[in-house]
Amino acid sequence: MAFYLIAQMVGAGKLIQLLFGLDYHVAVVLVGILMVMYVLFGGMLATTWVQIIKAVLLLSGASFMALMVMKHVGFNFATLFSEAIKVHANGEAIMSPGGLVKDPISAISLGLALMFGTAGLPHILMRFFTVSDAKEARKSVFYATGFIGYFYILTFIIGFGAILLVSTNPAFKDATGALLGGNNMAAVHLANAVGGSIFLGFISAVAFATILAVVAGLTLAGASAVSHDLYASVFKKGNVNEKDELRVSKITTVCLGVLAIGLGILFEKQNIAFMVGLAFSIAASCNFPVLFLSMYWKNLTTRGAMIGGWLGLITAVVLMVLGPTIWVSVLGHAKAIFPYEYPALFSIAVAFIGIWFFSITDKSKAADEERALFLPQFVRSHTGLGASGASAH
């Protein structure tokens, strides 16, 4: 969650810096304060509405942007690719893998992270608490997956369009030839190139709403986990009133906001796409294996899920720190201890093996009871028989 939050803070800081000419550090602080205030006073209702609105606007804006790019090349993909190759410094190399990832292992790790990490992101999992029953949850996932897939199709058109229309236009570059606002702002400049200042304003607003929706969702998920799961369930053993739980949630929100501001400033120079990849790697290594096995493996136990999930999390974080980006780029060491940028391939394997091993070796009475509960839960999740309605959280 932390890496995804950092990526959003960096993106927000760069966007505000580009649009209003503010110092990056000031922009990050302002965004952090806005995020905290939004979650403190708006809560789940406000976060839900901003996510709904930004999703509609984002899909509409990206569709229009991709349409205008294709119109520029006569709706011919071959022309889009060939023209982008002509103007890019790397030529035909842009059609090959190796831009974001440098080797096959990193490519596989990134693919696994993006594929399985989506299922484990906390602000996405929180959405299941807002549906009435299992049927509506499945319907929501079906539609959401379709929209996500559609948006991913648009991204490669937007990317090649930015190469063709932004990188060749000196109006979008500074005196040194670098893109204004950095490479993270390429899509924002493309909006200006295809739709002028009006569409630029629209996309900027959508980008900011998207960032606000994500950071609000992440902050709300973190605050809820600390106040309900840790404070109320673990420390207080359920003996806590709603007022105290709400107070802990608000304190956690403020702390997360301060942490996000600090890390956003520290990771100013990092590529947002890379940071998102790291966030997905952690989600795929920690949350996804537990979720997957809890649904489909009858021998899973609480001990196995807990230890295996922690092993996946620790492995992912340690390998990230020892990898090229943090160990070399951030900490300044000469050579990375772990040679690959994305650890998901290794950390996911560690998580699954850890969950399997510590589950099958769990011979406690509680483990036997948990195994006995699998079949009723499996039938209920697939048929809806015996499922209860919505409940308060």
SEMI-841265 format. One record per residue (C-alpha): residue number from 1; x, y, z. Coordinates in steps of 0.1 Angstrom, whole numbers, plus 5000, padded with zeros to 4 digits. Each point is the difference from the previous one (the first is absolute). Example, Ala and Ser with C-alpha at 12.3 -4.5 7.8 and 13.67 -1.06 7.14 Angstrom:
// SEMI-841265
num/X/Y/Z
1/5123/4955/5078
2/5014/5034/4993
This chain:
// SEMI-841265
num/X/Y/Z
1/5000/5000/5000
2/5028/5024/5008
3/5017/4998/4966
4/4966/5005/4982
5/4994/5030/5023
6/5034/5014/4992
7/4994/4997/4963
8/4968/5020/5003
9/5016/5027/5021
10/5029/5003/4975
11/4975/5003/4971
12/4979/5025/5019
13/5030/5021/5008
14/5012/5000/4964
15/4966/5009/4987
16/4995/5029/5024
17/5035/5012/4993
18/4994/5000/4963
19/4966/5017/5001
20/5006/5026/5026
21/5038/5005/5000
22/5002/4991/5037
23/5031/4984/5015
24/4997/4962/5000
25/5004/4998/5038
26/4972/5025/5006
27/4978/4982/4975
28/5005/4966/5018
29/4992/5016/5034
30/4968/5016/4986
31/4988/4968/4985
32/5008/4981/5032
33/4980/5025/5021
34/4971/4998/4975
35/5001/4962/5002
36/4998/5000/5038
37/4972/5025/5001
38/4980/4981/4974
39/5002/4967/5019
40/4995/5015/5034
41/4968/5019/4991
42/4987/4980/4970
43/5007/4964/5010
44/4988/4970/4979
45/4971/5019/4984
46/5021/5028/4986
47/5027/4976/4989
48/4975/4978/4982
49/4985/5029/4981
50/5033/5015/4989
51/5010/4965/4988
52/4968/4996/4980
53/5003/5035/4984
54/5037/4997/4992
55/4995/4965/4984
56/4974/5014/4976
57/5020/5031/4992
58/5033/4980/4996
59/4985/4975/4976
60/4984/5028/4980
61/5031/5021/4998
62/5023/4971/4992
63/4976/4989/4972
64/4999/5034/4985
65/5038/5003/5002
66/5006/4967/4983
67/4974/5008/4974
68/5017/5033/4991
69/5034/4982/4998
70/4986/4975/4976
71/4983/5027/4980
72/5034/5017/4996
73/5014/4968/4984
74/4969/4992/4979
75/4989/4973/5024
76/5028/4978/4988
77/5021/4982/5027
78/5028/4993/4976
79/5003/5038/4993
80/5000/5007/5038
81/5028/4975/5007
82/5021/5010/4970
83/4998/5037/5006
84/5008/4995/5037
85/5031/4979/4990
86/5012/5028/4977
87/5000/5027/5026
88/5011/4981/5031
89/5037/5000/5009
90/5000/4962/5004
91/4984/4993/4967
92/4986/4964/4996
93/5012/4992/5035
94/4968/5015/5014
95/4981/4971/4985
96/5020/4975/5021
97/4999/4993/5037
98/5026/5016/5021
99/4989/5036/5006
100/4986/4996/5035
101/5015/4965/5006
102/5035/4990/4991
103/4999/4962/5000
104/4975/4971/4997
105/4999/4993/5037
106/4990/5036/5008
107/4974/4999/4971
108/4984/4968/5015
109/5001/5015/5035
110/4983/5032/4988
111/4974/4980/4981
112/4992/4979/5030
113/4998/5031/5022
114/4976/5018/4977
115/4979/4970/4995
116/4996/4987/5035
117/5008/5033/5019
118/4967/5016/4989
119/4981/4973/5020
120/5019/5009/5031
121/5000/5039/5001
122/4983/5011/5032
123/4980/5029/4985
124/4985/4975/4974
125/4993/4973/5026
126/4981/5027/5021
127/4975/5003/4972
128/4986/4966/5009
129/4988/5015/5032
130/4976/5023/4981
131/4980/4973/4982
132/4969/4983/5013
133/5008/4963/4994
134/5023/4976/4982
135/4980/5002/4968
136/5004/5038/4998
137/5037/4996/5008
138/5005/4976/4970
139/4981/5024/4978
140/5021/5029/5011
141/5032/4981/4993
142/4988/4990/4965
143/4992/5036/4990
144/5032/5014/5016
145/5022/4975/4983
146/4985/5009/4967
147/5006/5037/5005
148/5035/4994/5013
149/5008/4979/4969
150/4986/5026/4977
151/5021/5027/5017
152/5032/4979/4997
153/4993/4997/4962
154/4999/5038/4998
155/5033/5005/5018
156/5023/4988/4972
157/4982/5023/4975
158/5005/5029/5024
159/5036/4990/5005
160/5009/4999/4963
161/4980/5031/4995
162/5021/5018/5026
163/5032/4989/4982
164/4986/5013/4967
165/4983/5033/5011
166/5017/5010/5032
167/5036/4991/4996
168/5002/5018/4966
169/4985/5032/5013
170/5024/5025/5015
171/4972/5018/5018
172/4998/4972/5025
173/5037/5001/5008
174/5023/5022/5021
175/5032/5017/4990
176/5020/4967/5005
177/4977/4980/4978
178/4984/4981/5029
179/4962/4996/5002
180/4984/5026/5022
181/4990/4984/5033
182/5020/4969/4992
183/4991/4968/4980
184/4971/4994/5025
185/4981/5029/4984
186/5001/4986/4964
187/4963/4991/5000
188/4990/5035/5013
189/5020/5016/4972
190/4984/4977/4975
191/4966/5013/5011
192/5012/5035/4991
193/5013/4987/4966
194/4967/4983/4989
195/4974/5022/5017
196/5015/5034/5009
197/4999/5018/5033
198/4963/4990/5007
199/5008/4963/4998
200/5032/5006/5019
201/4980/5014/5028
202/4976/4972/4999
203/5027/4973/5001
204/5019/5018/5027
205/4968/5001/5021
206/4994/4963/4993
207/5036/4992/5009
208/4997/5019/5033
209/4966/4984/5008
210/5016/4965/4993
211/5029/5007/5023
212/4976/5013/5027
213/4978/4969/4996
214/5029/4976/5003
215/5018/5017/5029
216/4967/5004/5018
217/4992/4964/4995
218/5034/4989/5011
219/4999/5022/5031
220/4965/4988/5009
221/5011/4964/4996
222/5031/5005/5022
223/4981/5019/5026
224/4972/4974/5001
225/5026/4972/5003
226/5017/5016/5029
227/4969/5011/5019
228/4978/4970/4994
229/5023/4970/4993
230/5029/5010/5023
231/4986/5022/5027
232/4965/4986/5004
233/5005/4964/4992
234/5036/4993/5010
235/5009/5024/5028
236/4965/5004/5016
237/4987/4965/4991
238/4968/5015/4988
239/4993/5020/5032
240/5000/5035/4986
241/4973/5026/4992
242/4995/5016/4967
243/5012/5034/5012
244/5035/4987/5010
245/5003/4981/4967
246/4991/5031/4981
247/5026/5020/5019
248/5027/4975/4992
249/4990/5001/4963
250/5003/5038/4999
251/5034/4999/5017
252/5012/4973/4975
253/4987/5021/4971
254/5021/5030/5011
255/5031/4978/5005
256/4996/4984/4966
257/4997/5035/4984
258/5032/5011/5017
259/5018/4968/4989
260/4987/5004/4964
261/5012/5036/4998
262/5035/4990/5012
263/5003/4970/4977
264/4986/5020/4971
265/5028/5026/5004
266/5027/4972/5004
267/4989/4982/4968
268/4996/5032/4979
269/5022/4988/4972
270/4986/4965/4997
271/4979/4988/4970
272/4964/4996/5010
273/4995/4969/4979
274/5029/4983/5018
275/4985/5010/5034
276/4967/4986/4991
277/5017/4968/4989
278/5016/4997/5035
279/4966/5005/5017
280/4984/4973/4979
281/5030/4977/5008
282/4993/5004/5037
283/4962/4994/4996
284/5007/4969/4978
285/5025/4986/5025
286/4981/5006/5032
287/4962/5003/4994
288/4994/4980/4969
289/5013/4966/5011
290/4979/5001/5032
291/4969/5010/4981
292/5005/4974/4973
293/5007/4971/5023
294/4972/5010/5024
295/4975/4995/4971
296/5014/4969/4984
297/5022/4980/5024
298/4982/4980/5028
299/5031/4996/5022
300/5008/5037/5005
301/5002/5010/5037
302/5003/5033/5017
303/5036/4993/5011
304/5010/4992/4964
305/4983/5031/4986
306/5016/5022/5026
307/5035/4987/4998
308/5000/4995/4962
309/4985/5035/4994
310/5027/5016/5022
311/5027/4980/4982
312/4988/5012/4966
313/4998/5036/5013
314/5035/5000/5016
315/5015/4983/4970
316/4985/5025/4976
317/5011/5030/5021
318/5035/4987/5007
319/5007/4992/4963
320/4987/5034/4990
321/5023/5018/5024
322/5029/4978/4988
323/4991/5005/4963
324/5014/5025/4975
325/4975/5028/5005
326/5001/5005/5038
327/5035/4985/5008
328/5017/5019/4971
329/4978/5029/4989
330/4987/5011/5035
331/5026/4988/5024
332/5030/5007/4977
333/5018/4966/5001
334/5021/4990/4970
335/4983/4967/4993
336/4967/4983/5010
337/5001/4969/5021
338/4968/4987/4984
339/5004/5004/4962
340/4964/5002/4990
341/4977/5031/5003
342/4968/4981/5007
343/4999/4972/5026
344/4966/4986/4995
345/5011/4967/4983
346/5020/4991/5031
347/4979/5015/5028
348/4967/4985/4986
349/5017/4966/5000
350/5012/5005/5036
351/4965/5010/5011
352/4983/4969/4984
353/5027/4976/5014
354/4998/5016/5034
355/4962/4998/5001
356/5000/4964/4989
357/5027/4989/5024
358/4987/5017/5031
359/4965/4988/4993
360/5007/4963/4995
361/5022/5000/5031
362/4973/5016/5021
363/4985/4972/5021
364/4981/5022/5025
365/4963/4996/5008
366/4993/5034/4985
367/5016/4989/4968
368/4977/4970/4998
369/4970/5022/5006
370/5011/5024/4973
371/5004/4972/4974
372/4966/4987/5008
373/4985/5034/4992
374/5015/5001/4965
375/4973/4980/4982
376/4970/5019/5013
377/5017/5033/4991
378/5010/4987/4966
379/4964/4990/4992
380/4986/5032/5013
381/5025/5022/4980
382/4991/4982/4967
383/4962/4995/5005
384/4990/5027/5024
385/4982/4975/5021
386/5000/5010/5037
387/5017/5034/4992
388/4990/5028/5023
389/4991/5035/4989
390/5019/5032/5004
391/5013/5008/5034
392/5015/5030/5017
393/5038/5004/5001
